[in-house]
Amino acid sequence: MYSKETIIVNKTGLHARPASEFTKQATGFQSDITIANLDSGKEGNAKSIIAVMAMALSKDTKIAVRADGEDEQAAVDALIALIDGGFGEI
């Protein structure tokens, strides 16, 4: 299990486009990946667009990305970099 925390930096949060980009990248990894809203305690499957959208992750929400599997570190590091980079929106 490998995990990292970050804060959503996008002005509009993880709306449809960045959520889609996030889940698309997550599905490229073999590990089981979870995204957790550390402010509300909600967790969801990072490979499910419905689960990610249902979390309603807005700007300044503190989150954790956790992965368990063969490529867990690469998965978490890539997804955290995507979030920290603002999905190219900032």
C-alpha positions as CSV (number, residue, x, y, z in Angstrom):
1,M,0.0,0.0,0.0
2,Y,1.3,3.4,-1.0
3,S,-0.4,6.7,-0.3
4,K,0.0,10.5,-0.7
5,E,-2.0,13.5,0.2
6,T,-2.6,16.7,-1.7
7,I,-5.1,19.6,-2.1
8,I,-7.3,20.2,-5.1
9,V,-6.0,23.3,-6.8
10,N,-8.4,23.7,-9.7
11,K,-10.7,26.7,-9.3
12,T,-13.7,24.6,-10.3
13,G,-12.6,21.4,-8.5
14,L,-12.7,18.0,-10.1
15,H,-15.6,18.7,-12.6
16,A,-16.3,16.4,-15.5
17,R,-13.2,16.9,-17.7
18,P,-10.5,16.6,-15.0
19,A,-12.4,13.7,-13.3
20,S,-12.5,11.9,-16.7
21,E,-8.8,12.6,-17.2
22,F,-8.0,11.3,-13.7
23,T,-10.0,8.1,-14.1
24,K,-8.6,7.5,-17.5
25,Q,-5.0,7.7,-16.2
26,A,-5.9,5.6,-13.1
27,T,-7.2,2.8,-15.3
28,G,-3.8,2.6,-17.0
29,F,-2.4,1.0,-13.8
30,Q,-2.8,-2.5,-12.6
31,S,-3.0,-1.6,-8.9
32,D,-6.3,-1.0,-7.0
33,I,-6.5,2.7,-6.5
34,T,-8.7,4.7,-4.1
35,I,-9.3,8.4,-3.8
36,A,-10.3,9.7,-0.4
37,N,-11.8,13.1,0.6
38,L,-10.0,13.7,3.9
39,D,-12.4,16.6,4.7
40,S,-15.5,14.4,4.6
41,G,-14.2,10.9,5.0
42,K,-15.7,9.7,1.7
43,E,-13.7,7.3,-0.4
44,G,-14.2,6.0,-3.9
45,N,-12.7,3.8,-6.7
46,A,-10.3,6.1,-8.6
47,K,-11.0,4.1,-11.8
48,S,-14.7,4.9,-11.7
49,I,-15.8,8.2,-13.1
50,I,-19.1,7.9,-11.2
51,A,-17.3,7.4,-7.9
52,V,-14.9,10.3,-8.5
53,M,-17.7,12.7,-9.6
54,A,-19.9,11.6,-6.7
55,M,-17.3,12.8,-4.3
56,A,-17.8,16.4,-5.4
57,L,-14.2,17.4,-4.9
58,S,-14.0,21.2,-4.9
59,K,-11.1,23.6,-4.8
60,D,-9.0,23.4,-1.5
61,T,-10.4,19.9,-0.6
62,K,-7.7,17.8,1.0
63,I,-7.5,14.3,-0.6
64,A,-5.4,11.2,-0.4
65,V,-4.7,8.8,-3.3
66,R,-3.9,5.2,-2.3
67,A,-2.9,2.3,-4.3
68,D,-2.2,-1.4,-3.6
69,G,-0.5,-3.5,-6.2
70,E,2.5,-4.1,-8.4
71,D,2.7,-0.5,-9.8
72,E,1.3,1.3,-6.7
73,Q,4.0,3.9,-6.3
74,A,4.0,4.9,-10.0
75,A,0.2,5.1,-9.9
76,V,0.0,7.3,-6.9
77,D,2.9,9.6,-8.0
78,A,1.4,10.0,-11.5
79,L,-2.1,10.8,-10.2
80,I,-0.8,13.2,-7.6
81,A,1.3,15.0,-10.2
82,L,-1.8,15.3,-12.4
83,I,-3.8,16.9,-9.5
84,D,-1.0,19.2,-8.4
85,G,-0.6,20.3,-12.0
86,G,-4.2,21.4,-12.1
87,F,-5.0,19.2,-15.1
88,G,-3.5,21.9,-17.3
89,E,-6.2,24.3,-16.2
90,I,-4.1,26.6,-14.0
